[in-house]
């Protein structure tokens, strides 16, 4: 399994640097498809994969996700890479 970065929309480096310099905090916008995988910052268990498949959005900042070799979890946006 590999992270499919085509499902994520982030600012290009020059725009991001300018935004940070002006005091703006960047936010990654997730374009959800049924095949959206994200890279986890911390594993939910010792044997779990380091990626999760987003199943559905629970709230503005949380997603229900499936982690191979672990199961279903609720992830906050801060739990995975953009």
mmCIF file of the N, C-alpha and C atoms, coordinates in Angstrom:
data_MODEL
# 
_entry.id   MODEL 
# 
loop_
_atom_site.group_PDB 
_atom_site.id 
_atom_site.type_symbol 
_atom_site.label_atom_id 
_atom_site.label_alt_id 
_atom_site.label_comp_id 
_atom_site.label_asym_id 
_atom_site.label_entity_id 
_atom_site.label_seq_id 
_atom_site.pdbx_PDB_ins_code 
_atom_site.Cartn_x 
_atom_site.Cartn_y 
_atom_site.Cartn_z 
_atom_site.occupancy 
_atom_site.B_iso_or_equiv 
_atom_site.pdbx_formal_charge 
_atom_site.auth_seq_id 
_atom_site.auth_comp_id 
_atom_site.auth_asym_id 
_atom_site.auth_atom_id 
_atom_site.pdbx_PDB_model_num 
ATOM 1   N N  . UNK A 1 1  ? 0.841   -1.177 0.000  1.00 0.00 ? 1  UNK A N  1 
ATOM 2   C CA . UNK A 1 1  ? 0.000   0.000  0.000  1.00 0.00 ? 1  UNK A CA 1 
ATOM 3   C C  . UNK A 1 1  ? 0.884   1.237  0.000  1.00 0.00 ? 1  UNK A C  1 
ATOM 4   N N  . UNK A 1 2  ? 0.450   2.253  -0.696 1.00 0.00 ? 2  UNK A N  1 
ATOM 5   C CA . UNK A 1 2  ? 1.225   3.475  -0.709 1.00 0.00 ? 2  UNK A CA 1 
ATOM 6   C C  . UNK A 1 2  ? 0.295   4.664  -0.542 1.00 0.00 ? 2  UNK A C  1 
ATOM 7   N N  . UNK A 1 3  ? 0.846   5.722  -0.007 1.00 0.00 ? 3  UNK A N  1 
ATOM 8   C CA . UNK A 1 3  ? 0.092   6.945  0.192  1.00 0.00 ? 3  UNK A CA 1 
ATOM 9   C C  . UNK A 1 3  ? -0.217  7.561  -1.160 1.00 0.00 ? 3  UNK A C  1 
ATOM 10  N N  . UNK A 1 4  ? -1.444  7.864  -1.411 1.00 0.00 ? 4  UNK A N  1 
ATOM 11  C CA . UNK A 1 4  ? -1.840  8.460  -2.680 1.00 0.00 ? 4  UNK A CA 1 
ATOM 12  C C  . UNK A 1 4  ? -1.951  9.966  -2.502 1.00 0.00 ? 4  UNK A C  1 
ATOM 13  N N  . UNK A 1 5  ? -0.863  10.663 -2.764 1.00 0.00 ? 5  UNK A N  1 
ATOM 14  C CA . UNK A 1 5  ? -0.834  12.106 -2.547 1.00 0.00 ? 5  UNK A CA 1 
ATOM 15  C C  . UNK A 1 5  ? -1.697  12.869 -3.534 1.00 0.00 ? 5  UNK A C  1 
ATOM 16  N N  . UNK A 1 6  ? -2.170  12.213 -4.590 1.00 0.00 ? 6  UNK A N  1 
ATOM 17  C CA . UNK A 1 6  ? -3.041  12.895 -5.544 1.00 0.00 ? 6  UNK A CA 1 
ATOM 18  C C  . UNK A 1 6  ? -4.374  13.279 -4.912 1.00 0.00 ? 6  UNK A C  1 
ATOM 19  N N  . UNK A 1 7  ? -4.718  12.695 -3.774 1.00 0.00 ? 7  UNK A N  1 
ATOM 20  C CA . UNK A 1 7  ? -5.979  13.010 -3.107 1.00 0.00 ? 7  UNK A CA 1 
ATOM 21  C C  . UNK A 1 7  ? -5.859  14.182 -2.149 1.00 0.00 ? 7  UNK A C  1 
ATOM 22  N N  . UNK A 1 8  ? -4.668  14.710 -1.954 1.00 0.00 ? 8  UNK A N  1 
ATOM 23  C CA . UNK A 1 8  ? -4.450  15.807 -1.030 1.00 0.00 ? 8  UNK A CA 1 
ATOM 24  C C  . UNK A 1 8  ? -4.103  17.065 -1.802 1.00 0.00 ? 8  UNK A C  1 
ATOM 25  N N  . UNK A 1 9  ? -4.618  18.189 -1.360 1.00 0.00 ? 9  UNK A N  1 
ATOM 26  C CA . UNK A 1 9  ? -4.327  19.458 -2.009 1.00 0.00 ? 9  UNK A CA 1 
ATOM 27  C C  . UNK A 1 9  ? -3.619  20.335 -0.997 1.00 0.00 ? 9  UNK A C  1 
ATOM 28  N N  . UNK A 1 10 ? -2.365  20.689 -1.265 1.00 0.00 ? 10 UNK A N  1 
ATOM 29  C CA . UNK A 1 10 ? -1.585  21.521 -0.361 1.00 0.00 ? 10 UNK A CA 1 
ATOM 30  C C  . UNK A 1 10 ? -1.001  22.695 -1.134 1.00 0.00 ? 10 UNK A C  1 
ATOM 31  N N  . UNK A 1 11 ? -0.608  23.716 -0.411 1.00 0.00 ? 11 UNK A N  1 
ATOM 32  C CA . UNK A 1 11 ? 0.000   24.876 -1.056 1.00 0.00 ? 11 UNK A CA 1 
ATOM 33  C C  . UNK A 1 11 ? 1.380   24.540 -1.591 1.00 0.00 ? 11 UNK A C  1 
ATOM 34  N N  . UNK A 1 12 ? 1.764   25.070 -2.771 1.00 0.00 ? 12 UNK A N  1 
ATOM 35  C CA . UNK A 1 12 ? 3.128   24.881 -3.257 1.00 0.00 ? 12 UNK A CA 1 
ATOM 36  C C  . UNK A 1 12 ? 4.114   25.596 -2.334 1.00 0.00 ? 12 UNK A C  1 
ATOM 37  N N  . UNK A 1 13 ? 5.366   25.156 -2.325 1.00 0.00 ? 13 UNK A N  1 
ATOM 38  C CA . UNK A 1 13 ? 6.377   25.666 -1.397 1.00 0.00 ? 13 UNK A CA 1 
ATOM 39  C C  . UNK A 1 13 ? 6.492   27.192 -1.380 1.00 0.00 ? 13 UNK A C  1 
ATOM 40  N N  . UNK A 1 14 ? 6.608   27.905 -2.523 1.00 0.00 ? 14 UNK A N  1 
ATOM 41  C CA . UNK A 1 14 ? 6.734   29.365 -2.458 1.00 0.00 ? 14 UNK A CA 1 
ATOM 42  C C  . UNK A 1 14 ? 5.515   30.039 -1.820 1.00 0.00 ? 14 UNK A C  1 
ATOM 43  N N  . UNK A 1 15 ? 4.316   29.561 -2.148 1.00 0.00 ? 15 UNK A N  1 
ATOM 44  C CA . UNK A 1 15 ? 3.111   30.142 -1.549 1.00 0.00 ? 15 UNK A CA 1 
ATOM 45  C C  . UNK A 1 15 ? 3.063   29.853 -0.060 1.00 0.00 ? 15 UNK A C  1 
ATOM 46  N N  . UNK A 1 16 ? 3.473   28.669 0.319  1.00 0.00 ? 16 UNK A N  1 
ATOM 47  C CA . UNK A 1 16 ? 3.489   28.278 1.721  1.00 0.00 ? 16 UNK A CA 1 
ATOM 48  C C  . UNK A 1 16 ? 4.476   29.127 2.506  1.00 0.00 ? 16 UNK A C  1 
ATOM 49  N N  . UNK A 1 17 ? 5.673   29.326 1.974  1.00 0.00 ? 17 UNK A N  1 
ATOM 50  C CA . UNK A 1 17 ? 6.680   30.146 2.648  1.00 0.00 ? 17 UNK A CA 1 
ATOM 51  C C  . UNK A 1 17 ? 6.199   31.575 2.835  1.00 0.00 ? 17 UNK A C  1 
ATOM 52  N N  . UNK A 1 18 ? 5.563   32.135 1.800  1.00 0.00 ? 18 UNK A N  1 
ATOM 53  C CA . UNK A 1 18 ? 5.036   33.495 1.909  1.00 0.00 ? 18 UNK A CA 1 
ATOM 54  C C  . UNK A 1 18 ? 3.934   33.598 2.948  1.00 0.00 ? 18 UNK A C  1 
ATOM 55  N N  . UNK A 1 19 ? 3.085   32.590 2.997  1.00 0.00 ? 19 UNK A N  1 
ATOM 56  C CA . UNK A 1 19 ? 1.994   32.590 3.961  1.00 0.00 ? 19 UNK A CA 1 
ATOM 57  C C  . UNK A 1 19 ? 2.517   32.478 5.385  1.00 0.00 ? 19 UNK A C  1 
ATOM 58  N N  . UNK A 1 20 ? 3.514   31.641 5.585  1.00 0.00 ? 20 UNK A N  1 
ATOM 59  C CA . UNK A 1 20 ? 4.096   31.484 6.921  1.00 0.00 ? 20 UNK A CA 1 
ATOM 60  C C  . UNK A 1 20 ? 4.777   32.771 7.343  1.00 0.00 ? 20 UNK A C  1 
ATOM 61  N N  . UNK A 1 21 ? 5.498   33.404 6.418  1.00 0.00 ? 21 UNK A N  1 
ATOM 62  C CA . UNK A 1 21 ? 6.192   34.653 6.710  1.00 0.00 ? 21 UNK A CA 1 
ATOM 63  C C  . UNK A 1 21 ? 5.209   35.746 7.114  1.00 0.00 ? 21 UNK A C  1 
ATOM 64  N N  . UNK A 1 22 ? 4.007   35.722 6.562  1.00 0.00 ? 22 UNK A N  1 
ATOM 65  C CA . UNK A 1 22 ? 3.016   36.747 6.887  1.00 0.00 ? 22 UNK A CA 1 
ATOM 66  C C  . UNK A 1 22 ? 2.212   36.408 8.143  1.00 0.00 ? 22 UNK A C  1 
ATOM 67  N N  . UNK A 1 23 ? 2.520   35.280 8.782  1.00 0.00 ? 23 UNK A N  1 
ATOM 68  C CA . UNK A 1 23 ? 1.850   34.907 10.018 1.00 0.00 ? 23 UNK A CA 1 
ATOM 69  C C  . UNK A 1 23 ? 0.664   33.989 9.832  1.00 0.00 ? 23 UNK A C  1 
ATOM 70  N N  . UNK A 1 24 ? 0.333   33.642 8.598  1.00 0.00 ? 24 UNK A N  1 
ATOM 71  C CA . UNK A 1 24 ? -0.780  32.740 8.319  1.00 0.00 ? 24 UNK A CA 1 
ATOM 72  C C  . UNK A 1 24 ? -0.374  31.312 8.592  1.00 0.00 ? 24 UNK A C  1 
ATOM 73  N N  . UNK A 1 25 ? -1.225  30.524 9.201  1.00 0.00 ? 25 UNK A N  1 
ATOM 74  C CA . UNK A 1 25 ? -0.935  29.120 9.473  1.00 0.00 ? 25 UNK A CA 1 
ATOM 75  C C  . UNK A 1 25 ? -1.553  28.265 8.367  1.00 0.00 ? 25 UNK A C  1 
ATOM 76  N N  . UNK A 1 26 ? -0.721  27.485 7.643  1.00 0.00 ? 26 UNK A N  1 
ATOM 77  C CA . UNK A 1 26 ? -1.241  26.701 6.520  1.00 0.00 ? 26 UNK A CA 1 
ATOM 78  C C  . UNK A 1 26 ? -2.151  25.564 6.978  1.00 0.00 ? 26 UNK A C  1 
ATOM 79  N N  . UNK A 1 27 ? -3.129  25.266 6.152  1.00 0.00 ? 27 UNK A N  1 
ATOM 80  C CA . UNK A 1 27 ? -4.050  24.167 6.401  1.00 0.00 ? 27 UNK A CA 1 
ATOM 81  C C  . UNK A 1 27 ? -4.121  23.336 5.128  1.00 0.00 ? 27 UNK A C  1 
ATOM 82  N N  . UNK A 1 28 ? -3.999  22.053 5.278  1.00 0.00 ? 28 UNK A N  1 
ATOM 83  C CA . UNK A 1 28 ? -4.118  21.167 4.128  1.00 0.00 ? 28 UNK A CA 1 
ATOM 84  C C  . UNK A 1 28 ? -5.584  20.816 3.955  1.00 0.00 ? 28 UNK A C  1 
ATOM 85  N N  . UNK A 1 29 ? -6.072  20.909 2.750  1.00 0.00 ? 29 UNK A N  1 
ATOM 86  C CA . UNK A 1 29 ? -7.461  20.568 2.466  1.00 0.00 ? 29 UNK A CA 1 
ATOM 87  C C  . UNK A 1 29 ? -7.501  19.172 1.864  1.00 0.00 ? 29 UNK A C  1 
ATOM 88  N N  . UNK A 1 30 ? -8.298  18.307 2.437  1.00 0.00 ? 30 UNK A N  1 
ATOM 89  C CA . UNK A 1 30 ? -8.393  16.935 1.966  1.00 0.00 ? 30 UNK A CA 1 
ATOM 90  C C  . UNK A 1 30 ? -9.509  16.836 0.940  1.00 0.00 ? 30 UNK A C  1 
ATOM 91  N N  . UNK A 1 31 ? -9.151  16.343 -0.225 1.00 0.00 ? 31 UNK A N  1 
ATOM 92  C CA . UNK A 1 31 ? -10.147 16.035 -1.236 1.00 0.00 ? 31 UNK A CA 1 
ATOM 93  C C  . UNK A 1 31 ? -10.427 14.545 -1.120 1.00 0.00 ? 31 UNK A C  1 
ATOM 94  N N  . UNK A 1 32 ? -11.521 14.212 -0.477 1.00 0.00 ? 32 UNK A N  1 
ATOM 95  C CA . UNK A 1 32 ? -11.836 12.821 -0.163 1.00 0.00 ? 32 UNK A CA 1 
ATOM 96  C C  . UNK A 1 32 ? -12.335 12.061 -1.385 1.00 0.00 ? 32 UNK A C  1 
ATOM 97  N N  . UNK A 1 33 ? -11.790 10.864 -1.556 1.00 0.00 ? 33 UNK A N  1 
ATOM 98  C CA . UNK A 1 33 ? -12.343 9.876  -2.474 1.00 0.00 ? 33 UNK A CA 1 
ATOM 99  C C  . UNK A 1 33 ? -12.382 8.574  -1.694 1.00 0.00 ? 33 UNK A C  1 
ATOM 100 N N  . UNK A 1 34 ? -13.003 7.563  -2.245 1.00 0.00 ? 34 UNK A N  1 
ATOM 101 C CA . UNK A 1 34 ? -13.078 6.300  -1.496 1.00 0.00 ? 34 UNK A CA 1 
ATOM 102 C C  . UNK A 1 34 ? -11.729 5.593  -1.416 1.00 0.00 ? 34 UNK A C  1 
ATOM 103 N N  . UNK A 1 35 ? -10.717 6.106  -2.086 1.00 0.00 ? 35 UNK A N  1 
ATOM 104 C CA . UNK A 1 35 ? -9.373  5.520  -2.047 1.00 0.00 ? 35 UNK A CA 1 
ATOM 105 C C  . UNK A 1 35 ? -8.347  6.435  -1.382 1.00 0.00 ? 35 UNK A C  1 
ATOM 106 N N  . UNK A 1 36 ? -8.777  7.330  -0.516 1.00 0.00 ? 36 UNK A N  1 
ATOM 107 C CA . UNK A 1 36 ? -7.868  8.264  0.135  1.00 0.00 ? 36 UNK A CA 1 
ATOM 108 C C  . UNK A 1 36 ? -7.130  7.593  1.289  1.00 0.00 ? 36 UNK A C  1 
ATOM 109 N N  . UNK A 1 37 ? -5.801  7.526  1.169  1.00 0.00 ? 37 UNK A N  1 
ATOM 110 C CA . UNK A 1 37 ? -4.932  6.989  2.215  1.00 0.00 ? 37 UNK A CA 1 
ATOM 111 C C  . UNK A 1 37 ? -4.089  8.128  2.752  1.00 0.00 ? 37 UNK A C  1 
ATOM 112 N N  . UNK A 1 38 ? -3.848  8.132  4.065  1.00 0.00 ? 38 UNK A N  1 
ATOM 113 C CA . UNK A 1 38 ? -3.004  9.148  4.694  1.00 0.00 ? 38 UNK A CA 1 
ATOM 114 C C  . UNK A 1 38 ? -1.910  8.463  5.503  1.00 0.00 ? 38 UNK A C  1 
ATOM 115 N N  . UNK A 1 39 ? -0.800  9.141  5.670  1.00 0.00 ? 39 UNK A N  1 
ATOM 116 C CA . UNK A 1 39 ? 0.341   8.640  6.437  1.00 0.00 ? 39 UNK A CA 1 
ATOM 117 C C  . UNK A 1 39 ? 0.153   9.057  7.899  1.00 0.00 ? 39 UNK A C  1 
ATOM 118 N N  . UNK A 1 40 ? 0.207   8.095  8.807  1.00 0.00 ? 40 UNK A N  1 
ATOM 119 C CA . UNK A 1 40 ? -0.014  8.369  10.229 1.00 0.00 ? 40 UNK A CA 1 
ATOM 120 C C  . UNK A 1 40 ? 1.250   8.901  10.899 1.00 0.00 ? 40 UNK A C  1 
ATOM 121 N N  . UNK A 1 41 ? 1.079   9.840  11.815 1.00 0.00 ? 41 UNK A N  1 
ATOM 122 C CA . UNK A 1 41 ? 2.210   10.364 12.587 1.00 0.00 ? 41 UNK A CA 1 
ATOM 123 C C  . UNK A 1 41 ? 2.610   9.392  13.695 1.00 0.00 ? 41 UNK A C  1 
ATOM 124 N N  . UNK A 1 42 ? 1.623   8.724  14.294 1.00 0.00 ? 42 UNK A N  1 
ATOM 125 C CA . UNK A 1 42 ? 1.873   7.720  15.330 1.00 0.00 ? 42 UNK A CA 1 
ATOM 126 C C  . UNK A 1 42 ? 1.024   6.496  15.035 1.00 0.00 ? 42 UNK A C  1 
ATOM 127 N N  . UNK A 1 43 ? 1.587   5.325  15.264 1.00 0.00 ? 43 UNK A N  1 
ATOM 128 C CA . UNK A 1 43 ? 0.846   4.089  15.033 1.00 0.00 ? 43 UNK A CA 1 
ATOM 129 C C  . UNK A 1 43 ? -0.122  3.838  16.186 1.00 0.00 ? 43 UNK A C  1 
ATOM 130 N N  . UNK A 1 44 ? -1.340  3.368  15.895 1.00 0.00 ? 44 UNK A N  1 
ATOM 131 C CA . UNK A 1 44 ? -2.300  3.087  16.962 1.00 0.00 ? 44 UNK A CA 1 
ATOM 132 C C  . UNK A 1 44 ? -1.922  1.854  17.784 1.00 0.00 ? 44 UNK A C  1 
ATOM 133 N N  . UNK A 1 45 ? -1.080  0.978  17.214 1.00 0.00 ? 45 UNK A N  1 
ATOM 134 C CA . UNK A 1 45 ? -0.562  -0.174 17.945 1.00 0.00 ? 45 UNK A CA 1 
ATOM 135 C C  . UNK A 1 45 ? 0.775   -0.571 17.329 1.00 0.00 ? 45 UNK A C  1 
ATOM 136 N N  . UNK A 1 46 ? 1.503   -1.399 18.017 1.00 0.00 ? 46 UNK A N  1 
ATOM 137 C CA . UNK A 1 46 ? 2.848   -1.795 17.595 1.00 0.00 ? 46 UNK A CA 1 
ATOM 138 C C  . UNK A 1 46 ? 2.875   -2.463 16.218 1.00 0.00 ? 46 UNK A C  1 
ATOM 139 N N  . UNK A 1 47 ? 1.843   -3.196 15.884 1.00 0.00 ? 47 UNK A N  1 
ATOM 140 C CA . UNK A 1 47 ? 1.830   -3.972 14.639 1.00 0.00 ? 47 UNK A CA 1 
ATOM 141 C C  . UNK A 1 47 ? 0.997   -3.334 13.519 1.00 0.00 ? 47 UNK A C  1 
ATOM 142 N N  . UNK A 1 48 ? 0.415   -2.182 13.785 1.00 0.00 ? 48 UNK A N  1 
ATOM 143 C CA . UNK A 1 48 ? -0.436  -1.525 12.797 1.00 0.00 ? 48 UNK A CA 1 
ATOM 144 C C  . UNK A 1 48 ? 0.392   -0.922 11.670 1.00 0.00 ? 48 UNK A C  1 
ATOM 145 N N  . UNK A 1 49 ? -0.229  -0.802 10.496 1.00 0.00 ? 49 UNK A N  1 
ATOM 146 C CA . UNK A 1 49 ? 0.405   -0.136 9.368  1.00 0.00 ? 49 UNK A CA 1 
ATOM 147 C C  . UNK A 1 49 ? 0.593   1.348  9.697  1.00 0.00 ? 49 UNK A C  1 
ATOM 148 N N  . UNK A 1 50 ? 1.443   2.002  8.933  1.00 0.00 ? 50 UNK A N  1 
ATOM 149 C CA . UNK A 1 50 ? 1.691   3.426  9.154  1.00 0.00 ? 50 UNK A CA 1 
ATOM 150 C C  . UNK A 1 50 ? 0.820   4.308  8.269  1.00 0.00 ? 50 UNK A C  1 
ATOM 151 N N  . UNK A 1 51 ? -0.198  3.711  7.636  1.00 0.00 ? 51 UNK A N  1 
ATOM 152 C CA . UNK A 1 51 ? -1.133  4.446  6.805  1.00 0.00 ? 51 UNK A CA 1 
ATOM 153 C C  . UNK A 1 51 ? -2.557  4.064  7.175  1.00 0.00 ? 51 UNK A C  1 
ATOM 154 N N  . UNK A 1 52 ? -3.485  4.973  6.902  1.00 0.00 ? 52 UNK A N  1 
ATOM 155 C CA . UNK A 1 52 ? -4.897  4.722  7.191  1.00 0.00 ? 52 UNK A CA 1 
ATOM 156 C C  . UNK A 1 52 ? -5.736  5.129  5.990  1.00 0.00 ? 52 UNK A C  1 
ATOM 157 N N  . UNK A 1 53 ? -6.808  4.384  5.762  1.00 0.00 ? 53 UNK A N  1 
ATOM 158 C CA . UNK A 1 53 ? -7.747  4.714  4.694  1.00 0.00 ? 53 UNK A CA 1 
ATOM 159 C C  . UNK A 1 53 ? -8.901  5.496  5.313  1.00 0.00 ? 53 UNK A C  1 
ATOM 160 N N  . UNK A 1 54 ? -9.139  6.695  4.800  1.00 0.00 ? 54 UNK A N  1 
ATOM 161 C CA . UNK A 1 54 ? -10.240 7.508  5.310  1.00 0.00 ? 54 UNK A CA 1 
ATOM 162 C C  . UNK A 1 54 ? -11.561 6.930  4.838  1.00 0.00 ? 54 UNK A C  1 
ATOM 163 N N  . UNK A 1 55 ? -12.468 6.676  5.788  1.00 0.00 ? 55 UNK A N  1 
ATOM 164 C CA . UNK A 1 55 ? -13.767 6.101  5.465  1.00 0.00 ? 55 UNK A CA 1 
ATOM 165 C C  . UNK A 1 55 ? -14.834 7.175  5.310  1.00 0.00 ? 55 UNK A C  1 
ATOM 166 N N  . UNK A 1 56 ? -14.939 8.051  6.309  1.00 0.00 ? 56 UNK A N  1 
ATOM 167 C CA . UNK A 1 56 ? -15.896 9.151  6.233  1.00 0.00 ? 56 UNK A CA 1 
ATOM 168 C C  . UNK A 1 56 ? -15.514 10.219 7.247  1.00 0.00 ? 56 UNK A C  1 
ATOM 169 N N  . UNK A 1 57 ? -15.944 11.433 6.964  1.00 0.00 ? 57 UNK A N  1 
ATOM 170 C CA . UNK A 1 57 ? -15.647 12.546 7.859  1.00 0.00 ? 57 UNK A CA 1 
ATOM 171 C C  . UNK A 1 57 ? -16.651 12.548 9.000  1.00 0.00 ? 57 UNK A C  1 
ATOM 172 N N  . UNK A 1 58 ? -16.141 12.548 10.242 1.00 0.00 ? 58 UNK A N  1 
ATOM 173 C CA . UNK A 1 58 ? -16.989 12.548 11.433 1.00 0.00 ? 58 UNK A CA 1 
ATOM 174 C C  . UNK A 1 58 ? -17.396 13.967 11.815 1.00 0.00 ? 58 UNK A C  1 
ATOM 175 N N  . UNK A 1 59 ? -16.443 14.887 11.741 1.00 0.00 ? 59 UNK A N  1 
ATOM 176 C CA . UNK A 1 59 ? -16.689 16.289 12.075 1.00 0.00 ? 59 UNK A CA 1 
ATOM 177 C C  . UNK A 1 59 ? -15.746 17.130 11.224 1.00 0.00 ? 59 UNK A C  1 
ATOM 178 N N  . UNK A 1 60 ? -15.685 18.411 11.503 1.00 0.00 ? 60 UNK A N  1 
ATOM 179 C CA . UNK A 1 60 ? -14.816 19.299 10.740 1.00 0.00 ? 60 UNK A CA 1 
ATOM 180 C C  . UNK A 1 60 ? -13.355 18.868 10.809 1.00 0.00 ? 60 UNK A C  1 
ATOM 181 N N  . UNK A 1 61 ? -12.924 18.325 11.951 1.00 0.00 ? 61 UNK A N  1 
ATOM 182 C CA . UNK A 1 61 ? -11.517 17.984 12.158 1.00 0.00 ? 61 UNK A CA 1 
ATOM 183 C C  . UNK A 1 61 ? -11.244 16.504 12.374 1.00 0.00 ? 61 UNK A C  1 
ATOM 184 N N  . UNK A 1 62 ? -12.249 15.643 12.320 1.00 0.00 ? 62 UNK A N  1 
ATOM 185 C CA . UNK A 1 62 ? -12.024 14.222 12.574 1.00 0.00 ? 62 UNK A CA 1 
ATOM 186 C C  . UNK A 1 62 ? -12.565 13.357 11.441 1.00 0.00 ? 62 UNK A C  1 
ATOM 187 N N  . UNK A 1 63 ? -11.901 12.225 11.259 1.00 0.00 ? 63 UNK A N  1 
ATOM 188 C CA . UNK A 1 63 ? -12.268 11.266 10.214 1.00 0.00 ? 63 UNK A CA 1 
ATOM 189 C C  . UNK A 1 63 ? -12.332 9.873  10.819 1.00 0.00 ? 63 UNK A C  1 
ATOM 190 N N  . UNK A 1 64 ? -13.304 9.098  10.384 1.00 0.00 ? 64 UNK A N  1 
ATOM 191 C CA . UNK A 1 64 ? -13.332 7.678  10.687 1.00 0.00 ? 64 UNK A CA 1 
ATOM 192 C C  . UNK A 1 64 ? -12.405 7.039  9.652  1.00 0.00 ? 64 UNK A C  1 
ATOM 193 N N  . UNK A 1 65 ? -11.492 6.181  10.113 1.00 0.00 ? 65 UNK A N  1 
ATOM 194 C CA . UNK A 1 65 ? -10.496 5.602  9.211  1.00 0.00 ? 65 UNK A CA 1 
ATOM 195 C C  . UNK A 1 65 ? -10.267 4.139  9.553  1.00 0.00 ? 65 UNK A C  1 
ATOM 196 N N  . UNK A 1 66 ? -9.707  3.419  8.600  1.00 0.00 ? 66 UNK A N  1 
ATOM 197 C CA . UNK A 1 66 ? -9.365  2.012  8.797  1.00 0.00 ? 66 UNK A CA 1 
ATOM 198 C C  . UNK A 1 66 ? -7.863  1.865  8.659  1.00 0.00 ? 66 UNK A C  1 
ATOM 199 N N  . UNK A 1 67 ? -7.233  1.270  9.689  1.00 0.00 ? 67 UNK A N  1 
ATOM 200 C CA . UNK A 1 67 ? -5.792  1.030  9.700  1.00 0.00 ? 67 UNK A CA 1 
ATOM 201 C C  . UNK A 1 67 ? -5.569  -0.474 9.570  1.00 0.00 ? 67 UNK A C  1 
ATOM 202 N N  . UNK A 1 68 ? -4.884  -0.920 8.496  1.00 0.00 ? 68 UNK A N  1 
ATOM 203 C CA . UNK A 1 68 ? -4.614  -2.351 8.341  1.00 0.00 ? 68 UNK A CA 1 
ATOM 204 C C  . UNK A 1 68 ? -3.877  -2.919 9.566  1.00 0.00 ? 68 UNK A C  1 
ATOM 205 N N  . UNK A 1 69 ? -4.238  -4.100 9.945  1.00 0.00 ? 69 UNK A N  1 
ATOM 206 C CA . UNK A 1 69 ? -3.692  -4.803 11.111 1.00 0.00 ? 69 UNK A CA 1 
ATOM 207 C C  . UNK A 1 69 ? -4.003  -4.106 12.436 1.00 0.00 ? 69 UNK A C  1 
ATOM 208 N N  . UNK A 1 70 ? -5.037  -3.249 12.431 1.00 0.00 ? 70 UNK A N  1 
ATOM 209 C CA . UNK A 1 70 ? -5.489  -2.633 13.677 1.00 0.00 ? 70 UNK A CA 1 
ATOM 210 C C  . UNK A 1 70 ? -7.015  -2.550 13.717 1.00 0.00 ? 70 UNK A C  1 
ATOM 211 N N  . UNK A 1 71 ? -7.607  -1.938 12.698 1.00 0.00 ? 71 UNK A N  1 
ATOM 212 C CA . UNK A 1 71 ? -9.059  -1.805 12.655 1.00 0.00 ? 71 UNK A CA 1 
ATOM 213 C C  . UNK A 1 71 ? -9.481  -0.366 12.482 1.00 0.00 ? 71 UNK A C  1 
ATOM 214 N N  . UNK A 1 72 ? -10.740 -0.106 12.816 1.00 0.00 ? 72 UNK A N  1 
ATOM 215 C CA . UNK A 1 72 ? -11.298 1.228  12.633 1.00 0.00 ? 72 UNK A CA 1 
ATOM 216 C C  . UNK A 1 72 ? -10.907 2.143  13.788 1.00 0.00 ? 72 UNK A C  1 
ATOM 217 N N  . UNK A 1 73 ? -10.575 3.393  13.442 1.00 0.00 ? 73 UNK A N  1 
ATOM 218 C CA . UNK A 1 73 ? -10.201 4.410  14.432 1.00 0.00 ? 73 UNK A CA 1 
ATOM 219 C C  . UNK A 1 73 ? -10.809 5.738  14.007 1.00 0.00 ? 73 UNK A C  1 
ATOM 220 N N  . UNK A 1 74 ? -10.868 6.671  14.937 1.00 0.00 ? 74 UNK A N  1 
ATOM 221 C CA . UNK A 1 74 ? -11.232 8.047  14.621 1.00 0.00 ? 74 UNK A CA 1 
ATOM 222 C C  . UNK A 1 74 ? -9.949  8.867  14.718 1.00 0.00 ? 74 UNK A C  1 
ATOM 223 N N  . UNK A 1 75 ? -9.619  9.548  13.627 1.00 0.00 ? 75 UNK A N  1 
ATOM 224 C CA . UNK A 1 75 ? -8.387  10.331 13.563 1.00 0.00 ? 75 UNK A CA 1 
ATOM 225 C C  . UNK A 1 75 ? -8.700  11.821 13.522 1.00 0.00 ? 75 UNK A C  1 
ATOM 226 N N  . UNK A 1 76 ? -7.975  12.585 14.307 1.00 0.00 ? 76 UNK A N  1 
ATOM 227 C CA . UNK A 1 76 ? -8.019  14.045 14.202 1.00 0.00 ? 76 UNK A CA 1 
ATOM 228 C C  . UNK A 1 76 ? -7.056  14.431 13.078 1.00 0.00 ? 76 UNK A C  1 
ATOM 229 N N  . UNK A 1 77 ? -7.285  15.547 12.428 1.00 0.00 ? 77 UNK A N  1 
ATOM 230 C CA . UNK A 1 77 ? -6.416  15.976 11.323 1.00 0.00 ? 77 UNK A CA 1 
ATOM 231 C C  . UNK A 1 77 ? -4.956  16.059 11.732 1.00 0.00 ? 77 UNK A C  1 
ATOM 232 N N  . UNK A 1 78 ? -4.696  16.284 13.000 1.00 0.00 ? 78 UNK A N  1 
ATOM 233 C CA . UNK A 1 78 ? -3.316  16.385 13.488 1.00 0.00 ? 78 UNK A CA 1 
ATOM 234 C C  . UNK A 1 78 ? -2.647  15.022 13.630 1.00 0.00 ? 78 UNK A C  1 
ATOM 235 N N  . UNK A 1 79 ? -3.387  13.930 13.434 1.00 0.00 ? 79 UNK A N  1 
ATOM 236 C CA . UNK A 1 79 ? -2.837  12.576 13.573 1.00 0.00 ? 79 UNK A CA 1 
ATOM 237 C C  . UNK A 1 79 ? -2.203  12.052 12.297 1.00 0.00 ? 79 UNK A C  1 
ATOM 238 N N  . UNK A 1 80 ? -2.353  12.780 11.178 1.00 0.00 ? 80 UNK A N  1 
ATOM 239 C CA . UNK A 1 80 ? -1.781  12.289 9.929  1.00 0.00 ? 80 UNK A CA 1 
ATOM 240 C C  . UNK A 1 80 ? -1.144  13.405 9.122  1.00 0.00 ? 80 UNK A C  1 
ATOM 241 N N  . UNK A 1 81 ? -0.222  12.985 8.238  1.00 0.00 ? 81 UNK A N  1 
ATOM 242 C CA . UNK A 1 81 ? 0.472   13.922 7.363  1.00 0.00 ? 81 UNK A CA 1 
ATOM 243 C C  . UNK A 1 81 ? -0.450  14.437 6.282  1.00 0.00 ? 81 UNK A C  1 
ATOM 244 N N  . UNK A 1 82 ? -0.194  15.647 5.891  1.00 0.00 ? 82 UNK A N  1 
ATOM 245 C CA . UNK A 1 82 ? -0.897  16.243 4.772  1.00 0.00 ? 82 UNK A CA 1 
ATOM 246 C C  . UNK A 1 82 ? -0.074  16.024 3.521  1.00 0.00 ? 82 UNK A C  1 
# 
